[in-house]
Amino acid sequence: MTRYKHPSKKQRLAKKNRQTKWAPFWTVPKKYGQGRRVHPGRHTKVKRSWRRTRTKS
């Protein structure tokens, strides 16, 4: 990648980076109930790794 990123491309990459994070921990009891112990990464919308898949931006 280039040394200086265009601001719009940088913004798109930042958004993609935020989408790869796990869902917040408090969403687990909200979705499944108090007794269920599930990893918050299970109901994250978009799962992407910089090694596995590329972005189009």
N, C-alpha and C positions, 0 to 999 in steps of 0.2 A: 504494500500500500504506500501511497505517497507520504511525504513528510507532513504536508499541510492538507488537512481534510476540508472539503467544502462544508460550510455550516449545515446545509440541508442534509447532506450525506451523514454527517456526524450525528445529527438529530435522529435520523432513521436508525443508525447503528445503536444509539443509546436506547431507543425504544425496544429494539430487538434484545438488547442485553437485559432490560428490565423484565421482559416477557419470559426469560428462562429461569427466573427465580421461583422458589417454592411459594405456594399459597401461604398466607399468614396462619399461625398456629391456632388462632381462635376460630377459624373456619371449620375445623374438624368437628368439635362438638356441635356447632351450629348445623352442619350438614348431616352428620351421622347420629347425633345424640350423645349424651354424657358418657355412657359406658364404652363406646367403641373407640379403640385406639388404632388410628390409621395414620400413615405418614402423609404430611401435608403436600408432598410432591405428587401424590396420586391424583389430586384434582386441580392441578395447575393447568391452565388453558393451553399454553404452547410450551412444548419441551424441545429445546434445540441446543446442540453442543457445537462449539466452534470447531471441534475435530470431525464430528460426524456429518453435519449438513451445513451447506453454505446459504447465505442470504442473497437476495437479488439486488440489494442496494449497493 
